[in-house]
Amino acid sequence: MKKSYIKINFYRQAYSLFSALLLIALATVQVSCKKSSNVDTTVPVSNPITKDSVSGFLKGTMLANKTYYLKGDIYVKSTDTLAIQPGVTVIVLGNPDAAPPLIYTIHISGTLLAEGTKASQITFKPSASNPVWPKGYWGGIQCDSMAKVVHLIWANISYTGGPDVSGGAQFAFSVVGVAPSSSNGNFTSTTKVVIENCSFVSGIDDCLRLMGPITVSIKGNVIQHQGSDDGDNINIKNGVTGDVAFNYIWSAANNSIKVNTNKTVLYPQSKINIYNNTMIAGGWRKQGEPTAGILVDVFAQASVFNNLIINCVNGLRITAQSDTSAIKGKYGYNLFYSTVDSTRAGYYPAGDWGKPQAGDLLSTGLNNNNPKLVNLDTDVHAMTDQNNPHLQAGSAAIGKANQQAPYTAGIGTLMLPGKDIGAYQSDGSGNQR
Amino acid sequence: MKIRFTFLIISLCSYSLFGASIRGTVYDGETKETLIAAAVVLEKTSFHAITDTNGEYEIKNLVPGEYYLVVTYLGYLTSRKKIIVPANTESLRFNFFLVQNAMVLNEVNITGKFNKESDQNARATEKNASNVINVVSARTIDLSPDLTASQVAQRVSGVTLDRSGDGQNQYAIIRGIEPRYNNTLVNGVKIPSPDSKNRFIPLDIIPSELLQEIQVTKALTPEMEGDGIGGSINAIMKDAPDALLVQAQLGTGYNQFCFDNKFVSFDKSSISFKDPDQLHGHYYTSTQDDFNRQNLVFTNSQAWPQAVGNFTIGDRFFKKKLGILISVADQNTRSGSKSETNSFYIDKFNNPQSTDDIYREIYLQSNRLGINAKIDYVINENNKISFYNIYLNTSESQSRYLADTIMNGNGRTGPGTGYVSISQRSRIQIQSVESASLMGSHMLWKNVLVDWSLVYSNATGQVPDMAELNTYHTVLAGGGWLNNAEYLKTINHTWQKNIDQDYSAYANIAYNFSIHHHLFSIKGGGLYRTKYRHNYQNDYTLKPILESLHQDPPFTSVLTAQVYPYQPVGNPEYNTSNYTANERIAAGYIQASTMVGNLQILGGVRYESTEQSNKNLTVAYPGYRQHFYYYTDWLPSIHLAWSIGVKQKIRLSAYKAIARPNYYELIDYTVIGDQNNVSGNPNLRHSKSWNYDLRYEFYPNAEDVIMAGVFYKNITDPIEQTLLANGGQPLITYMNFGTATNYGLELVLIKYFRNFGLSGNYTYTNSSISSPKLYYVKSGTTGNDTTSYINEKRPMQGQSRHVANLSLLYRNTKAGLNCQLSFLFQGNRIADISFYYNQDFYQKNYLDLSFSLDKTIGKYFVFFIKLSNLLNSPNELRTQDNYFVEKYTYGQSYLFGLKFKLKS
């Protein structure tokens, strides 16, 4: 696991100052959340950003369909908002082979509203014409403990993971939410993070890393080939609550989805609903650890329903260190399928607390409980995604889901548990990518 | 700063209504040095006096008449002089020049004159001091099994060592007060530390053979620097001798650990002291070929024996005006330790749950070099200048093997049954200190003494290319090995260096006068010191080039592993360990002392102004990372010493002291870790304390002593490391915590019965501090359990309730034999503060037994044996509830050799 060194200065005076600011920001949060669940995701133009090249402190609105060149680190201050309209392309200049390597990162301490549409998506990509994996080209989007609202909708992010200045790999997208210190342990969740319908391709370490008492809606995303020899793809830590649903994750280096609570301080506790995700060929690059499609570990609470787990090194791991009393009875209706014979024993690995549940479908052979994807690439070490994760007629996943699975209302787009197992529903709903 | 008064002349101008008084100075007839604690007796009367630290005596209220004045002093022939005190005389002066007793001189070290390195001198210093002080003489050090100044210091009552895991004992804890509150001095001067964390010079860098004595001052006077809440440890180096002195010692030895284990070492010669960035220019893009691999090739061999040696030569020239001493000591030792650590977390029921089983082997070779040079020149009887230079260099090379088994999960029962990560590390650390002082003392008028010193010191600590090879073994989810393959994870290279430079100037002026036969001494002075510190660190992480399945490659050899630097330019500008700090201290004091009857009073006040600045050199994030501090302290103190006859004394002291935060604790940085963040705290305040001491002393003769004392301290704003839960990502930082108290009792006994001696001390300490600790609270049925804090009252870190030393000595002057058996007991103490309620790590009772022997062979040689850690006492940590945390074992250490001494 990496350590990255930073930049932020946490001392107490700053806290008292920012806690005041946070209160003010709370009001903003309420307003923005309602907005995001509306169909209209148009971001109003205030303070338009008209120049093509951007770097340094930035606030205002990136204008629809415009291309911007990022030629240095971007900082959005804690009192500022960066809004990005549909169709914006951000080309990150920089060169990992230069001396010194030019690795640019977007740092958010305030509000990020990057809200594209299916027809008019937002794109962040490196300037390199032919990027190669595994090499980090830019530093991704890093939201620190002062970030309040983070919306990333219909956005494409590729080839992140360049080292930060201290030498640690950066995550494609991370939010480190830290509430002001509380004497009674009741940390108020202030930061809302909505990551929906986005595409993440070819990063070096974790793809989405979410920490602290924040509320998240991570839905309908496609994550492909993230992590080099390590890297959890959706890594939830330290008190995050919310939903992870309808995501498609292919070829994760380590666990496709991992939920943890901080071992040092157990409360606030991570509480996540994980439903209707599809993960294929996960965990093959990380050696030494029993990687899994879904890992629920250290004192985390989770519900795990309706997930389709194919060709992952292990399937669902709920360890004895998780908050088992809270998880009991809150998982099942997951479909495990494998074309790699050796992994069938690992759907629920021996030694873990989690055991097969009612509604679970555990394939025992190629023709048993076959989810019948439109196309399934049996090469778990493939470099490009040849799969088509939609379901064919006759799929064992169809109609086998538990539509009563728990979910969180009030943040992001409401996506109720589907009737089919996996991210792609036979009726065309679910993941729209 | 401490300069002894060489001369003291009493003003004779005052007029007395009472009888006459006689006074004078007792000198060594040959060297003209003053003699301390000589007995001056008026025969057939009850009038008597003992010379003070300046060799002065005074007998008052004499009726005119004829007397015999007798002066006796150990190692000298008794002098008897007929005097006549005429009527209408106020004051008479009689100086004595004693002749050394040749008979006794042959055994100069044992029963001779008050050699500066002798126990007698040490007792006299303790006795004549105006404050609470303990002294260990060179002779005691010489006879003891101790190799470093820190080991010597722990023989002093109430002093224990902060025993770190790898067996190094760098800093002293005085009466339960941890090292941050105690200053360490060399020749009375504060010199900078090569330690990247601590302000003060580590005592284990000083080879014991260079020492003339160790003084532990437990109550500060105004003339001493004020940052000694626990006290001040002063390592005084050997002084230029009175006459030709040649001393040499050569010894060798072995450590039981090295008998039992092949010694693991690596190639030190291949290590580059500069990182690629420093070698090839800033932003140099490194490749795997830029990194040394030889320092990760570990070889086993039978360890070389230890080698210790020292050589001292000194003499006086030009009619004894010029004194020169050069002393060199070198100690080359090999040692090691094995340890097992249980790493755990605290579950929601507030119970520890094991997560990792860590096995560690450490092989340590250290070379400790010290050079002490002193030159003094007596210009005339009123002026003396001297120059001291001390150079200390410790280089250590450490090979560490670590195997960490993750214990989470079923079937994981012990080492090797879970995911195992293996780390092999080579590390050399070089710490050096150089300090040069030019000092002068001048008698301006007949009763005004001025002394000054100019000191330049620098200290560097360097860890060049610490290399770490990280590999792992795969295991099945249910436990057990998947296969025997070992995979390469990362190779890390780190360069670290810190440099401190101090320029100091000290000046003192003392004025002595008497009013109505009461001697008054007024002293004032000040110091100015400016310090600059620079810390540098640069890290490189090399990752394996993935094999065809994009997985880590199997590990076969570090020499052939294909890796690439992940951040090829390193992080020299961005590492949070890169900072600079400046500190300017200006201090002034005034103190006065006098005798009222048998009561010696010393009181005064010190003023210290501290100006600090620091700058985090991380440039990654815009904003201010620079902080400035300015504060001033008034530090009053009073010391009373009441003599009951010549053999007993009662002392009472009260003083105020401070402790400044360590430089790096104030740096504005945050390191984001996987489980928690770590940050400095620029808002940290310095600690202040009031300290009270009461001590009874009984000196039945020149060697024996009994002391009993009590002490109490009240510390405001003590500094401790703590964990803030912070909602999600916990933060470890330094904070001030209210008030701490510390009280206790001290007993010292030194007693000789003919050939046998008993030297012991015992200290009871009870300290108390309260800080918030993490505690999980169950909320019953609602399920909303929370993280909470409970204020936990506990002893201060490092404090043992019971500390005892006992040495049994045997000396046979005729046979030239000295033996010493030393016990050291250190009771339960908090070694590490846990962030959780009721989970502090306690170091279990520790009993150390060591033995040393000296046997004179012929005229010039002495054979010696030093055996230490004879009980192979483990260093074991457990939580309050006796949950196992860590255990280190080190093995016994054996040393023997020959000493040569020539003294004309």
Interface residues (C-beta under 8 A of the other chain):
Chain A: M1 K2 K3 S4 Y5 I6 K7 I8 N9 F10 Y11 R12 Q13 F57 Y75 D97 A99 P100 P101 H107 P134 S145 P163 D164 V165 S166 G167 G168 A169 V176 G177 V178 A179 P180 S181 S182 S183 N184 G185 N186 F187 T188 M211 G212 P213 I214 S228 D229 K237 N238 G239 V240 N262 K263 T264 V265 L266 Y267 P268 Q269 W284 R285 K286 Q287 G288 E289 P290 V298 F299 N314 R317 T319 A320 Q321 D323 A326 G346 P349 A350 G351 D352 H381 M383
Chain B: Y283 Y284 T285 Y345 I346 D347 K348 Q353 T355 N408 G409 N410 G411 Y419 S421 Y472 H473 T474 V475 L476 A477 G478 G479 Y487 D539 Y540 T541 K543 P544 L546 S548 L549 H550 Q551 D552 Y566 Q567 P568 V569 G570 N571 E573 Y574 N575 T576 T618 A620 Y621 P622 G623 R625 D668 Y669 T670 V671 I672 G673 D674 Q675 N676 N677 S679 N681 P682 N683 L723 L724 A725 N726 G727 G728 Q729 P730 L731 L774 Y776 V777 G783 D785 T786 T787 S788 Y789 F835
